[in-house]
């Protein structure tokens, strides 16, 4: 079994879109500082990197699944500059109602990835910027890190809170080093 870091997309890898709330065009993409370095550091430590993202824009007809996959491909090419990016990408294209098993806070994407990739969920982490990300990680049996401001620190159910993905990577790697010792 392998360990993984599951990553939310918007607010973790790239900045959230403010116009209509949905990232649907390349021109809207702005990467978070240190995102590529954080991913590389976790990869170098032996973690699989799995993107798990709710993409309601598909259900709303704002972007097609093919368009979303192309946008992801372009994002990864720019972020990783030809180096290996994420090991897998899972997204929920559904509307919030009716409920589905894959839309966070449900753990469906994490459980599917674990099954496909042989992931040990108890040795893995979920990193996101919302409580629904934290709930999905906890329900799947992962440890959790929430990206957010200092105000989030007192209100989150996350195991850890970090100011950025790079800080989260440092926390994960420090914990992993302690567990190996």
GUFISE-80375 format. One record per residue: x negated, y negated, z of N, C-alpha, C in turn; residue in one letter. Coordinates in pm, whole numbers, plus 32768, in hexadecimal, padded with zeros to 4 digits. Atoms other than C-alpha are relative to their C-alpha. Layout:
% residues N
XYZXYZXYZA
...
***
This chain:
% residues 181
7FAC807780008000800080007FA87F838000X
804A807E80097F8B7EA17FB2804B7F928049X
7FC080737FC07FCF7D57805A80107F927F99X
7FDF8068806180657C2E7FAA80217F7E8048X
7FC980817FD580B27AC07FD1806C7FDE7F9BX
7F8E802A8052820A7A687F4B80097F698009X
800080928005821E78FE7EDE807E7FCB7FBDX
7F95804C80408347781E7E9C7FBC7FA47F9AX
803A80558068831277367D70800B7F6C8022X
7FEB80907FF083AB75DC7D9D7FE87FD58090X
8023802E7F7B831575237EC47F88804A803BX
80737FB17FD381FD76247EE77F927FFC7F96X
805F80008070815176497D9380067F7B7FB7X
7FEC807F804681E375157CED805E7FA88051X
7FA8805E7FBC829273DD7D67809080187FD6X
7F727FF68021840C73E77D7980267F907FA2X
7FCE8063805E84C373307C66806A7FAC8045X
7FA180577FBB858472027CE080777FD77FAAX
7F9280318055865971A87BAF8082804C8019X
7F867FB27FEB875F72BE7BAD7FE68078805AX
80237F927FA686A873B07C917FD4807F7FBBX
80227F86804A865774AB7B7E7F8A7FE77FA3X
807480068059850874DF7AD68024804E7F81X
7FD77FC0807E85647526796B7FA67FDC7F8AX
8057802D806E84587475789C7F707FF28031X
808E80097FE082DD747978927FDB7F758034X
802080897FD882D572FD78B9801E7FE68095X
7FDD80117F73836873267A1A7F9A8042805EX
805A7FB17FAC824E74087A977F8F7FA98039X
806E803F7FB8816473737B9C7FD58062806BX
802F7F9B7FA18091746E7C597FDD7FC18086X
8026802B7F7A805D74527DCE7F688004800BX
809180007FEF7EF973F57E2D7FD080818045X
803C7F8A7FC47E2675287E77804680837FE3X
7FB37F8580197F2576267DF37FAB806B7FBCX
80527F9D80477E3776D07CFF7F928037805AX
80697FD37FA47D2076DF7E028038805F8069X
7FC17FAC7F9A7E0C77727F06801C808B7FC9X
7FE07F80803E7E8178827E197F8080507FE9X
807F7FBB80197D1B78D67DB97FC380378080X
80377FD37F807CAB78ED7F248049807B8033X
7FB37F8D7FD17DC679DD7F7A7FE680797FA7X
801E7F93805E7D827AAC7E417F77803B8021X
80877FD27FDF7C0F7ABE7E997FFE80538080X
7FF77FB57F827C747B447FF1804C80857FEEX
7FC17F7F801C7D2C7C657F4B809880038004X
7F6E800480027E967BF17F5780347FFE7F71X
7FB58015807B7F857C1F7E34804A7F7C8011X
7FB7807E7FFC80297AD27DDE807F80107FADX
7F7E7FE9803E819C7AEE7D9180557F81800EX
7FA880747FFE827579C67D3180908031800DX
7F727FDE7FED83DE79E07DB0804C7F7B800BX
7FC38083800984BE78BF7D51809380077FD6X
7F75800E80298631786D7D4480037F9F7F8BX
7FF980558076867D77DD7BEB80907FF37FD0X
7F728018801B87E877747BF280177FB27F7EX
7FF3804D807D87A676937AC38026805A7F8BX
7FDB7FA1806987CB77CD79EB809780138001X
7F6F7FED7FF6892D780C7A6B804C7F837FD7X
7FC0807E80248980769D7A377FF27FDF7F6CX
80138018808F891076B578CB7F9E7F8F7FE2X
8062806C801587FC75B078FA7F7F80317FBFX
80737FC1803E86EF76A37885802480937FECX
7FE77F72801786FD77FE77EB7F9580528048X
80657FAB7FC18644792778807F8080017FADX
807680068058855B792377517FB77F7B8016X
803C80837FE8852277AE77887FBA7FFA8087X
803D7FFB7F7B84DB77EA78FA7F7E80507FFCX
80797FAE800983E278FE78AB7F927FB77FB3X
8062804E804A8336781E77AB7FC87F8F8057X
802C806A7FA68329770178A97F9F80388068X
805B7FC07FA0828E77EE79A97F7A80207FBEX
807C7FE18046818E786378A97FAB7F837FECX
804A807E8015812D76FE78577FCA7FC88085X
802E802D7F7C811976A479C97F85804F802BX
806F7FAB7FD2803477CC7A117F827FE87FACX
8075801D80557F53778278E77FBD7F7E802DX
803880817FD57F27761B79607FC5800A808EX
802C7FF77F757F0676707AD17F828055800EX
806E7FA17FF07E1677947AA97F977FF77F91X
8060801A806C7D64771D796A7FC680807FC5X
802B7F8580407D57787578CD7FD9806F805FX
801C7F977F9F7CFE792C7A0E808180498022X
7F8C7FB17FD87DE47A357A9880567FAE805FX
7FA4804B7FAC7F1579937B338047805A8062X
7FB17FAE7FA5802D7A3F7BEE800480907FCEX
7FF87F73802480417BB87BF7808B80237FCCX
7F777FEA802F81BA7BA97BC280537F858020X
7FA2806E7FEC82D57AAE7BA8808C803C8006X
7F757FD67FF184337AF57C2780537F828015X
7FA880747FEC854E79FB7C0B8091802D8003X
7F707FE97FFB86BE79F57C5E80427F987FA5X
7FC1805F805C877F79597B3A80927FE48020X
7F7180047FE188CF796A7BEA802D7F818047X
7FBE806B7FB689BF78677C71800B802A8092X
7FF67FDF7F7289F078567DE9807C80538021X
7F867FB67FE88B4E78E87DD1802B80427F7EX
80017FA57F8F8B8F7A087DBC7F728020802DX
80857FDF7FCB8A6E7A707E9C7FC280777FB6X
80487F8F803C89647B587E0E7F918029805FX
80697FCB7FA888537C2A7EAD7F777FC47FE6X
80868034802087357B757DFF7FEC7F6E8028X
800F808E7FDF877C7A0A7E597FD87FEE8092X
8027801E7F7886BB79967F88806E7FAB8042X
80497FC07F948707799F80AD800480998001X
80027F6D8007874C7B0980487F73802C7FD8X
80897FD3801A860A7BD780317FEF80507F7FX
80027FA98076865C7C7F7EE37F847FF57FA8X
8076800F8057853C7BEC7E177F84803C8043X
80747FCC7FB8843D7C477F24800580998006X
7FF17F6F7FF884C77DA87F4B7FE680427F79X
80187FCB808784C67DE07DD37F6B7FFC7FDFX
8090800B801A83607D617DB67FB280688050X
80447F9D7FAC82F67E427ED7800B808A7FC4X
7FEB7F7D803D838B7F6E7E2B7FAF800D7F7EX
80487FFC808182F57F197CD57F6880038011X
809180147FF2819A7EC17D597FC1804D8074X
80367FB57F8F81737FA77E887FCF7FA88071X
802980647F9D81667E867F7C802A802A808DX
7FE57FED7F7181507EB580F680387F7C8034X
7FC0807E7FD9824A7DAD81657FD47FD0808AX
802B80297F7A81D67DAE82D07F767FC07FFFX
8085803C800D80787D4D825B80017F897FA1X
7FF08068806581017C408173803D7F82803BX
7FD280857FD6816A7AD28189805F7FC67F99X
7FAA80528055827E79F780FE7FDF7F6F801EX
801E808E7FF1821E788B80C280697FB27FB1X
7F9A8050804183317792807680147F7D8048X
7FE880847FC483B8763A80C6808C7FF28036X
7F7680087FCD85167693813D801B80718062X
7FD87F967FA285C0775C824B8031807B7FB6X
7FD47F89804B8659783C813E7F8780547FD5X
807B7FB5801E84F5789B80D77FD4804F807BX
802A7FBF7F8484A678EA8243805C80768022X
7FA17F947FE585E379B9826B7FE780777FA3X
801C7F94805F85927A8181307F83804D802BX
807B7FBF7FD484327AC681AD80168054807CX
7FE67FB67F8484A67B2D83088056807B7FE6X
7FA77F8F801F85BD7C0A827C7FB580707FB8X
80507F9C804684BC7CBA81A27F96803E805AX
80647FCC7FA483D57CEE82CC7F787FBE7FF7X
807D804A801182C87BF1826E7FEC7F9A8070X
801B80777FB0821D7AE9833E801E7F887FA7X
7FD48073804E827D798982D27FAF7F828020X
803C80857FF181DE7834829980597F9F7FB6X
7FAE8068803F82B4770382577FAA7F877FE5X
8044807A8028822275DE8199805B7F8C8025X
7FAD80717FDB829B7499822E7FB87F9C8057X
8034806D7FAE8267736182F97FF7802B8091X
80067FE07F718218735B846C808A80118040X
7F797FF27FC9838F733584B18034808F7FEFX
7FD67F78801A83C27490841C7FCA805F806BX
80447FA77F9E82D57527851F805A80268075X
7FAE7FE37F8B83D2750D8639808580417FDEX
7F7B7FCE80228504757A85777FFF80807FADX
80047F8E805A848E769884997FFB8085804BX
80087F787FCB84BB780B84DA7F8380487FCBX
80787FC5803B83737848841F7F9B8028806BX
806D7FD97FA7825078FA84C27F987F918009X
8062806D8007816F77DB8454803B7F8F7FADX
7FDB80728053819F767E83C27F817FBE7FD0X
8076803D803B80A475DD82D880287F857FB0X
7FE58079804C8089748D822C7FF680137F6AX
80147FE780908028752580DB7FE780947FEAX
801F7F7680217FF2766D80277F6F80208023X
808D7FEA7FDE7E7B764380597FF080198096X
80047FEA7F6F7EAF762581D2803E80878022X
7FC17F7E7FEA7F99775281C77FA080727FDEX
80617F9980277E8F781C810F7F968012806CX
80647FF97F947D9277C8821F8039804B8078X
7FC07FBA7F907E89783D832B800C80967FE5X
7FEE7F7380257ED4798182747F7A80488002X
80847FC180067D6479CB82377FC2800E808BX
80347FF77F777D08798083A280478072804BX
7FB57F947FBF7E1C7A6A841D7FD680887FCAX
802B7F83803F7DB67B7683247F7780298033X
80877FE27FCF7C4C7B5D839B80068037808FX
7FF27FD37F767CB97B8A85078038808E8002X
7FC17F7A80047D907CB984AE7F9E806A7FD1X
80637FA280347C6E7D5D83F37F94801D8068X
806C7FF27F9D7B777D258513801F8066806AX
***
